[in-house]
Amino acid sequence: MTKITIYGPPVSPFVVKVLTAADYKRLSYEHEANLSVPDVYKLSPITGRIPVAAFDGEMVFDSTFISRRFDEVQPEKPLVSQEPKLAAQQRMLEDWSDESLYWYMMGLRWVKENAHRTVRQNRKFLPLPLRPFAGPIFRNFIGRRTRAQGFGRLPYDVLVAELGERLDDLVQMLGNQTFFFGNDPCIADFAIYGQFSTGIEEGVTPDFAEQVSLRPELTGWRERVSEATTR
Ligand SMILES: N[C@@H](CCC(=O)N[C@@H](CS)C(=O)NCC(=O)O)C(=O)O
């Protein structure tokens, strides 16, 4: 059996994505959640991002590559359908969640209404001597990325309204299905679930949490993913 260790704190949506995917597949793994910023660069020198996971000591970076590896080491309960067209749709929705929904959530983490909470939440990841400077460090190295990407430049009410419209799109896509692509969850469910977790937990982005809570179809779906991954 492959020995798997997943590295990264569950404050990251991508860490939650791989943890829930592994739980759904009933994979056994170790989870190393307590990493400092320098640890991240040591463990993940190619991207400098978490999650990373060790498979029998071989390091794999990026939540998408890690999840693919899960299906290789254990094909049961596949994260992507065997049917090519369905698989393409699942990967596209996963990618939309990782590369687009993520930025709505990040944009809201760094608006002036929420940035102080984001800094407070992340201060613990800095080495002790740097913690007094957590505000400028995180605003400069992470917060400014939302401006570079573009969503960080949108007026607050526009960003919230656009997020609401994307959530309405998700409600439409879900329809009356149990999960986004039928009776079983797939990698797209876990990717969106991860973004929702970061957006809702720990009270950092109450605006994100409110937009989800206004849509009972999505809160119901979230509960079903949680049930499918509880061990
Ligand atoms: N595409 C990557 C994204 C990973 C990512 O952006 N991780 C963030 C945490 S949410 C990170 O490691 N940030 C640390 C940094 O930017 O220095 C994946 O799917 O794993």
The ligand as an ORCA input file, in Angstrom:
! r2SCAN-3c Opt
* xyz 0 1
  N      -3.003     25.390     -8.218
  C      -2.513     25.131     -6.871
  C      -2.794     26.343     -5.991
  C      -2.186     26.209     -4.616
  C      -2.146     27.541     -3.850
  O      -2.344     28.623     -4.415
  N      -1.899     27.435     -2.542
  C      -1.775     28.610     -1.705
  C      -2.599     28.442     -0.431
  S      -4.297     28.566     -0.753
  C      -0.331     28.788     -1.235
  O       0.392     27.832     -1.101
  N       0.082     30.004     -0.944
  C       1.368     30.245     -0.389
  C       2.019     31.399     -1.073
  O       1.411     31.905     -2.014
  O       3.118     31.782     -0.690
  C      -3.195     23.858     -6.354
  O      -4.265     23.491     -6.871
  O      -2.645     23.193     -5.466
*
